[in-house]
Amino acid sequence: MAIGIRKKDTVQIIKGKDAAQKGEKARGEVKAIDARTQRVIVEGQNIVKRHVKAGSAKQTGILEQEASIHVSNVVLICPNCNKPSRVGSRKLEDGSKVRICKRCKGVIE
């Protein structure tokens, strides 16, 4: 199943503990995508604490890092209209397939 969100896209969290922040604070850039489980890691969002024992790890103690969020809980921010919108696809005249914003019908690069 196609996700419609790619790495380095700006997304807004619409559900979960970080969605309560609302607005610009709940936005971030996608760092990684796991298409198999349909989860994304958003930069600066969904921060969790991990307790790391001393041993083979470089850093030990209590570390803060981003946890993954299911793709249904985020929405793409259109770079053209700068608003949250759904993603569609369209074939151009030259045969290439591009993503489009469902709100402004603009092409998402």
Secondary structure, DSSP 8 states (H G I E B T S, - for coil): ------TT-EEEE-SSGGGGG-GGGGEEEEEEEETTTTEEEETT-SEEEEEE-SSS-SS-EEEEEE--EEGGGEEEE-TTT-SEE-EEEEE-TTS-EEEEETTT--EE-
